[in-house]
Amino acid sequence: MKGLARSLVAHEYQHLLNASQRLAGQRGQDSWNSADLWINEGLSHVAEEVTGFYRLGLGVRRNYGFTEVTAGDPDLEAFRDFYEDNLDNAVSYLSAPTEFNFLALSNNTLNFATRGWGYLFLRWLGDRYGPAGPAGVVDGSGEAALFRELAVGGPDYLFGYENILRAIEVTGGGTTTWPEILAEYFAAPAADGRNDALSSGVQFSTWDWPRLWDELNSAGIRGLSGGDPLQRQIVQMGSGVSSTSQFDLGSSTARYWLFRADGAHPSMIVETTIASGGNVPNSAEAHVIVVRTR
């Protein structure tokens, strides 16, 4: 109960601060609509994480694995207090990413996968677009300014992706578009830590996710010992190999494949069509991202 209280205070205090800003500015109106609860919850889960970093004297953007956040903590007290639940939620989302659509959320779908999506997205957003400084509660970046802007929503108390785009712009991250943000973010869980030559936009910098999942597996942490949880369809490549996959893909969702080859492999052609075999319409704004990891 003591451990739960530590993370719960950080989590709910963020909600309290968030609501005080929204309710005061909107003259007592509802602070968040149901479709945007994932942002509010994601901010609270980041607050738990940052509180854990502060307790351990750590900062952000340092590519942690399990080893760093448990050094000097043989009983895993801080890990279980501040990180374990976030990672459990991340597993819930990553193990079935295609089935999760944050655009279709309501108060009745605020589940573990929703929390996992919110936490992972905002952790990536802080790594990618948080200003370099000044530092907030912990060292490493000035991401706290970005999160404060998200919590308030600016003078118009914005919601949704408009709120995210505005927060990025006013904290020095420049202008971008929602499709561009999603394209980078959806690539990050698969690309992070796989190839140093990859763009920082498709990487996390606070966590080294491949190493973290491997170390959790080696440590045998209950519920987190299954290795990398990202759901992928594996295709073994070779001369003359042809693979077809039929699936439904909702707006603002992603599906992952892992193409493997033993040694040098032949040319690869990736083709996407609609169910009838025709071309995907331009209005769908579908993105196909191919990342070479070695």
VOPAGU-2260 file (C-alpha; in pm, 1 decimal, decimal comma):
REM VOPAGU-2260
SITE   aa  ch    i         X         Y         Z
SITE  MET   A    0       0,0       0,0       0,0
SITE  LYS   A    1     287,8     236,6      77,3
SITE  GLY   A    2     436,8     183,3    -268,7
SITE  LEU   A    3     101,4     239,2    -437,8
SITE  ALA   A    4      56,8     562,3    -244,9
SITE  ARG   A    5     387,2     701,2    -370,6
SITE  SER   A    6     298,3     669,6    -737,6
SITE  LEU   A    7     -66,9     752,8    -674,5
SITE  VAL   A    8      21,2    1089,0    -519,9
SITE  ALA   A    9     227,0    1184,0    -827,5
SITE  HIS   A   10     -43,6    1055,1   -1063,3
SITE  GLU   A   11    -336,7    1229,0    -897,7
SITE  TYR   A   12    -146,9    1549,3    -823,5
SITE  GLN   A   13     -97,3    1592,2   -1198,1
SITE  HIS   A   14    -472,5    1552,2   -1244,7
SITE  LEU   A   15    -533,5    1810,4    -972,7
SITE  LEU   A   16    -299,4    2066,2   -1126,2
SITE  ASN   A   17    -435,4    1992,6   -1472,1
SITE  ALA   A   18    -797,8    2034,1   -1366,3
SITE  SER   A   19    -725,3    2354,7   -1175,0
SITE  GLN   A   20    -589,1    2513,3   -1492,7
SITE  ARG   A   21    -866,6    2389,3   -1718,5
SITE  LEU   A   22   -1157,9    2449,5   -1484,1
SITE  ALA   A   23   -1044,2    2799,5   -1388,2
SITE  GLY   A   24    -992,8    2904,0   -1747,7
SITE  GLN   A   25   -1313,2    2746,2   -1876,0
SITE  ARG   A   26   -1524,8    2884,9   -1590,6
SITE  GLY   A   27   -1601,7    2548,8   -1439,8
SITE  GLN   A   28   -1673,2    2356,7   -1757,6
SITE  ASP   A   29   -1569,0    1992,7   -1792,8
SITE  SER   A   30   -1188,8    1994,2   -1815,6
SITE  TRP   A   31   -1140,1    1706,5   -2066,0
SITE  ASN   A   32   -1375,0    1539,6   -2308,9
SITE  SER   A   33   -1370,4    1160,6   -2318,9
SITE  ALA   A   34   -1180,4    1136,0   -2649,1
SITE  ASP   A   35    -882,5    1318,8   -2495,3
SITE  LEU   A   36    -862,1    1140,9   -2162,3
SITE  TRP   A   37    -559,7     947,9   -2288,5
SITE  ILE   A   38    -357,0    1271,9   -2287,5
SITE  ASN   A   39    -457,3    1354,2   -1931,8
SITE  GLU   A   40    -387,5     999,0   -1814,7
SITE  GLY   A   41     -63,2     986,3   -2011,7
SITE  LEU   A   42      57,9    1302,4   -1837,9
SITE  SER   A   43     -16,8    1143,7   -1500,2
SITE  HIS   A   44     176,1     828,6   -1589,5
SITE  VAL   A   45     471,6    1041,8   -1702,7
SITE  ALA   A   46     444,1    1222,1   -1367,6
SITE  GLU   A   47     486,0     885,4   -1192,3
SITE  GLU   A   48     792,7     808,2   -1402,7
SITE  VAL   A   49     955,7    1148,4   -1346,8
SITE  THR   A   50     894,4    1122,1    -971,8
SITE  GLY   A   51    1080,8     792,2    -980,9
SITE  PHE   A   52    1371,0     953,8   -1167,5
SITE  TYR   A   53    1383,1    1232,8    -909,9
SITE  ARG   A   54    1392,3     986,0    -623,6
SITE  LEU   A   55    1681,8     798,1    -784,8
SITE  GLY   A   56    1870,5    1112,3    -885,6
SITE  LEU   A   57    1828,8    1036,0   -1255,7
SITE  GLY   A   58    1731,5    1252,7   -1551,0
SITE  VAL   A   59    1559,3    1196,5   -1882,7
SITE  ARG   A   60    1710,8    1124,3   -2227,0
SITE  ARG   A   61    1973,7     882,2   -2098,1
SITE  ASN   A   62    1862,0     557,7   -2263,0
SITE  TYR   A   63    1797,3     357,3   -1949,5
SITE  GLY   A   64    1757,7     -14,0   -1921,5
SITE  PHE   A   65    1644,2    -209,0   -1618,4
SITE  THR   A   66    1998,3    -202,1   -1477,7
SITE  GLU   A   67    2017,1     175,9   -1430,4
SITE  VAL   A   68    1681,4     220,4   -1258,8
SITE  THR   A   69    1749,6     -60,7   -1011,4
SITE  ALA   A   70    2114,0      18,6    -928,5
SITE  GLY   A   71    2142,9      62,7    -552,4
SITE  ASP   A   72    1787,1     -61,5    -513,1
SITE  PRO   A   73    1824,3    -437,9    -462,3
SITE  ASP   A   74    1469,3    -473,5    -329,2
SITE  LEU   A   75    1332,0    -305,2    -644,7
SITE  GLU   A   76    1132,8     -68,0    -427,6
SITE  ALA   A   77    1155,8     234,0    -659,3
SITE  PHE   A   78    1103,3      17,7    -968,2
SITE  ARG   A   79     783,1    -132,1    -831,2
SITE  ASP   A   80     662,6     205,1    -700,2
SITE  PHE   A   81     714,1     416,1   -1012,2
SITE  TYR   A   82     786,3     209,5   -1323,1
SITE  GLU   A   83     632,7    -136,4   -1308,4
SITE  ASP   A   84     271,2     -31,8   -1365,4
SITE  ASN   A   85     367,0     194,3   -1657,2
SITE  LEU   A   86     551,3     -93,2   -1820,2
SITE  ASP   A   87     257,7    -328,1   -1761,2
SITE  ASN   A   88      33,6     -76,0   -1935,3
SITE  ALA   A   89     282,4     -42,7   -2221,5
SITE  VAL   A   90     273,8    -420,2   -2268,6
SITE  SER   A   91    -107,6    -408,5   -2288,3
SITE  TYR   A   92     -88,9    -161,5   -2575,8
SITE  LEU   A   93     213,0    -299,3   -2763,6
SITE  SER   A   94      85,9    -657,2   -2758,6
SITE  ALA   A   95    -215,9    -557,8   -2971,3
SITE  PRO   A   96    -146,0    -216,5   -3130,4
SITE  THR   A   97    -370,8    -266,4   -3432,9
SITE  GLU   A   98    -671,7    -328,9   -3211,2
SITE  PHE   A   99    -632,4       2,5   -3028,6
SITE  ASN   A  100    -771,9     325,1   -3174,1
SITE  PHE   A  101    -736,6     629,5   -2952,4
SITE  LEU   A  102    -981,3     818,7   -3176,8
SITE  ALA   A  103   -1262,5     590,2   -3062,5
SITE  LEU   A  104   -1211,9     626,9   -2688,5
SITE  SER   A  105   -1474,3     704,8   -2428,4
SITE  ASN   A  106   -1492,5     698,1   -2050,8
SITE  ASN   A  107   -1571,8     328,7   -2079,7
SITE  THR   A  108   -1247,9     248,2   -2264,3
SITE  LEU   A  109   -1000,9     400,0   -2019,0
SITE  ASN   A  110    -828,0      64,8   -1978,8
SITE  PHE   A  111    -468,1     -54,3   -1946,0
SITE  ALA   A  112    -404,4     -32,4   -2321,9
SITE  THR   A  113    -528,2     328,7   -2324,7
SITE  ARG   A  114    -294,7     414,2   -2040,3
SITE  GLY   A  115      -9,9     235,3   -2215,2
SITE  TRP   A  116     -70,7     426,3   -2537,2
SITE  GLY   A  117     -89,7     759,1   -2351,6
SITE  TYR   A  118     227,0     696,2   -2152,3
SITE  LEU   A  119     435,0     572,2   -2446,7
SITE  PHE   A  120     318,6     847,2   -2681,3
SITE  LEU   A  121     390,4    1125,8   -2432,9
SITE  ARG   A  122     725,0     977,5   -2332,8
SITE  TRP   A  123     820,5     972,7   -2702,0
SITE  LEU   A  124     679,8    1325,5   -2747,5
SITE  GLY   A  125     890,2    1456,1   -2458,5
SITE  ASP   A  126    1200,6    1287,6   -2598,4
SITE  ARG   A  127    1133,4    1411,1   -2950,8
SITE  TYR   A  128     997,2    1761,9   -2900,4
SITE  GLY   A  129    1076,1    1867,1   -2545,0
SITE  PRO   A  130    1303,1    2173,9   -2551,7
SITE  ALA   A  131    1666,1    2131,2   -2450,6
SITE  GLY   A  132    1622,6    2339,4   -2137,1
SITE  PRO   A  133    1588,7    2473,0   -1882,5
SITE  ALA   A  134    1547,2    2149,5   -1690,6
SITE  GLY   A  135    1237,5    2085,4   -1484,1
SITE  VAL   A  136    1210,0    1856,9   -1184,0
SITE  VAL   A  137    1482,8    1633,0   -1329,3
SITE  ASP   A  138    1781,5    1700,8   -1552,1
SITE  GLY   A  139    1813,3    1608,6   -1916,6
SITE  SER   A  140    1573,1    1838,8   -2099,1
SITE  GLY   A  141    1311,4    2108,4   -2064,2
SITE  GLU   A  142    1027,4    1870,8   -2154,1
SITE  ALA   A  143     830,8    1995,1   -1852,0
SITE  ALA   A  144     746,8    2310,0   -2050,9
SITE  LEU   A  145     595,9    2098,1   -2328,6
SITE  PHE   A  146     389,2    1896,1   -2080,6
SITE  ARG   A  147     265,6    2212,6   -1907,4
SITE  GLU   A  148     141,7    2347,6   -2239,5
SITE  LEU   A  149     -38,2    2018,9   -2308,3
SITE  ALA   A  150    -203,6    2026,9   -1967,9
SITE  VAL   A  151    -340,8    2378,2   -2012,9
SITE  GLY   A  152    -415,3    2383,5   -2386,0
SITE  GLY   A  153    -307,7    2743,3   -2439,7
SITE  PRO   A  154    -531,2    3052,4   -2421,1
SITE  ASP   A  155    -806,3    2870,1   -2610,9
SITE  TYR   A  156    -784,7    2555,5   -2393,4
SITE  LEU   A  157    -739,5    2333,2   -2695,6
SITE  PHE   A  158    -794,4    1959,0   -2705,9
SITE  GLY   A  159    -687,9    1679,3   -2937,0
SITE  TYR   A  160    -410,9    1698,0   -3192,9
SITE  GLU   A  161    -452,4    2078,2   -3220,1
SITE  ASN   A  162    -339,1    2097,9   -2858,3
SITE  ILE   A  163     -36,8    1877,5   -2930,4
SITE  LEU   A  164      67,3    2073,4   -3240,5
SITE  ARG   A  165      35,8    2404,4   -3056,5
SITE  ALA   A  166     235,3    2281,9   -2756,1
SITE  ILE   A  167     518,4    2167,0   -2984,6
SITE  GLU   A  168     527,0    2498,8   -3168,1
SITE  VAL   A  169     520,6    2733,3   -2867,4
SITE  THR   A  170     793,4    2542,2   -2685,3
SITE  GLY   A  171    1032,2    2567,9   -2977,5
SITE  GLY   A  172     972,1    2241,9   -3161,8
SITE  GLY   A  173     870,9    2412,4   -3485,9
SITE  THR   A  174     567,7    2338,3   -3696,7
SITE  THR   A  175     465,9    1990,5   -3800,3
SITE  THR   A  176     151,6    1799,5   -3892,9
SITE  TRP   A  177     -42,7    1528,4   -3716,4
SITE  PRO   A  178      23,8    1265,8   -3988,4
SITE  GLU   A  179     397,0    1339,2   -3964,7
SITE  ILE   A  180     390,0    1297,7   -3587,2
SITE  LEU   A  181     203,3     967,8   -3607,4
SITE  ALA   A  182     433,7     834,5   -3880,0
SITE  GLU   A  183     738,6     895,5   -3661,5
SITE  TYR   A  184     580,7     775,5   -3339,6
SITE  PHE   A  185     442,1     451,5   -3482,4
SITE  ALA   A  186     787,0     365,1   -3616,5
SITE  ALA   A  187     957,3     428,7   -3282,4
SITE  PRO   A  188     851,0     115,7   -3087,1
SITE  ALA   A  189     995,4    -102,2   -3364,7
SITE  ALA   A  190    1298,0     111,2   -3454,3
SITE  ASP   A  191    1421,2     231,4   -3115,8
SITE  GLY   A  192    1775,8     121,5   -3043,0
SITE  ARG   A  193    1799,1     -97,6   -3353,6
SITE  ASN   A  194    2027,8     117,8   -3567,4
SITE  ASP   A  195    2226,5     423,2   -3457,3
SITE  ALA   A  196    2198,2     571,1   -3806,8
SITE  LEU   A  197    1820,9     608,3   -3778,9
SITE  SER   A  198    1661,1     948,8   -3733,3
SITE  SER   A  199    1608,4    1064,8   -3375,6
SITE  GLY   A  200    1242,5    1105,3   -3466,9
SITE  VAL   A  201    1190,8     728,6   -3467,0
SITE  GLN   A  202    1381,1     673,8   -3142,2
SITE  PHE   A  203    1314,8     712,0   -2774,6
SITE  SER   A  204    1599,1     869,3   -2576,1
SITE  THR   A  205    1488,2     822,5   -2215,3
SITE  TRP   A  206    1455,3     444,0   -2243,3
SITE  ASP   A  207    1652,0     195,2   -2449,2
SITE  TRP   A  208    1348,5     -24,4   -2505,2
SITE  PRO   A  209    1516,2    -330,2   -2663,5
SITE  ARG   A  210    1769,2    -349,1   -2380,0
SITE  LEU   A  211    1503,1    -278,7   -2117,5
SITE  TRP   A  212    1282,2    -564,7   -2240,0
SITE  ASP   A  213    1581,9    -799,3   -2258,5
SITE  GLU   A  214    1696,5    -712,9   -1907,3
SITE  LEU   A  215    1345,5    -746,9   -1766,1
SITE  ASN   A  216    1328,8   -1088,9   -1928,2
SITE  SER   A  217    1662,8   -1190,8   -1777,4
SITE  ALA   A  218    1557,8   -1062,9   -1434,8
SITE  GLY   A  219    1234,2   -1264,7   -1450,1
SITE  ILE   A  220    1013,0    -973,5   -1344,6
SITE  ARG   A  221     658,1   -1103,6   -1315,8
SITE  GLY   A  222     442,6    -995,8   -1610,0
SITE  LEU   A  223     738,8    -833,1   -1785,3
SITE  SER   A  224     957,1   -1133,4   -1858,9
SITE  GLY   A  225     829,3   -1211,1   -2207,4
SITE  GLY   A  226    1079,3    -998,8   -2398,1
SITE  ASP   A  227     981,9    -729,2   -2646,2
SITE  PRO   A  228     598,9    -724,4   -2642,6
SITE  LEU   A  229     546,9    -544,5   -2975,0
SITE  GLN   A  230     312,4    -756,2   -3187,1
SITE  ARG   A  231     466,4    -816,9   -3530,1
SITE  GLN   A  232     396,8   -1052,2   -3816,9
SITE  ILE   A  233     726,0   -1226,6   -3897,4
SITE  VAL   A  234     811,5   -1291,5   -4262,6
SITE  GLN   A  235    1114,2   -1508,6   -4340,3
SITE  MET   A  236    1261,9   -1371,1   -4661,4
SITE  GLY   A  237    1428,3   -1567,4   -4936,6
SITE  SER   A  238    1438,6   -1612,8   -5310,7
SITE  GLY   A  239    1086,9   -1651,9   -5449,6
SITE  VAL   A  240     913,8   -1588,0   -5116,3
SITE  SER   A  241     572,8   -1421,9   -5144,2
SITE  SER   A  242     368,8   -1335,2   -4836,2
SITE  THR   A  243      17,4   -1190,4   -4823,6
SITE  SER   A  244    -150,3   -1048,9   -4515,7
SITE  GLN   A  245    -512,6    -940,8   -4491,1
SITE  PHE   A  246    -606,9    -705,6   -4208,7
SITE  ASP   A  247    -826,3    -416,6   -4106,1
SITE  LEU   A  248    -648,6     -95,7   -4013,6
SITE  GLY   A  249    -837,0     187,7   -3850,5
SITE  SER   A  250    -757,1     555,5   -3872,4
SITE  SER   A  251    -447,6     655,4   -3671,9
SITE  THR   A  252    -347,6     296,6   -3596,6
SITE  ALA   A  253     -47,2      87,1   -3698,0
SITE  ARG   A  254      46,2    -267,0   -3792,5
SITE  TYR   A  255     395,5    -414,3   -3780,0
SITE  TRP   A  256     591,3    -672,9   -3977,7
SITE  LEU   A  257     939,1    -807,4   -3917,8
SITE  PHE   A  258    1119,9    -922,9   -4233,0
SITE  ARG   A  259    1404,6   -1163,3   -4159,4
SITE  ALA   A  260    1674,9   -1295,6   -4387,5
SITE  ASP   A  261    1974,4   -1520,8   -4335,2
SITE  GLY   A  262    2261,1   -1325,6   -4485,0
SITE  ALA   A  263    2214,0   -1122,2   -4802,2
SITE  HIS   A  264    1856,2   -1109,3   -4925,3
SITE  PRO   A  265    1696,0   -1033,8   -5262,8
SITE  SER   A  266    1505,9    -717,9   -5346,5
SITE  MET   A  267    1186,7    -664,7   -5151,3
SITE  ILE   A  268     861,4    -521,1   -5284,2
SITE  VAL   A  269     591,7    -408,2   -5040,8
SITE  GLU   A  270     250,5    -346,1   -5194,0
SITE  THR   A  271     -63,2    -231,6   -5012,9
SITE  THR   A  272    -412,8    -262,7   -5156,3
SITE  ILE   A  273    -770,0    -244,7   -5038,7
SITE  ALA   A  274    -970,9    -564,8   -4989,6
SITE  SER   A  275   -1077,6    -578,9   -5355,3
SITE  GLY   A  276    -717,4    -554,3   -5473,3
SITE  GLY   A  277    -740,2    -193,1   -5585,3
SITE  ASN   A  278    -513,7      91,1   -5484,3
SITE  VAL   A  279    -543,5     249,9   -5142,0
SITE  PRO   A  280    -711,8     589,5   -5201,7
SITE  ASN   A  281    -501,9     899,8   -5146,1
SITE  SER   A  282    -760,8    1027,4   -4901,9
SITE  ALA   A  283    -663,4     747,9   -4661,6
SITE  GLU   A  284    -317,4     907,2   -4620,0
SITE  ALA   A  285    -168,7     564,2   -4550,5
SITE  HIS   A  286     199,8     556,4   -4458,0
SITE  VAL   A  287     429,3     259,9   -4525,1
SITE  ILE   A  288     754,1     294,3   -4331,9
SITE  VAL   A  289    1042,5      54,2   -4391,4
SITE  VAL   A  290    1321,5      60,9   -4133,7
SITE  ARG   A  291    1645,9    -129,3   -4187,1
SITE  THR   A  292    1768,7    -242,3   -3847,4
SITE  ARG   A  293    2096,4    -400,4   -3953,0
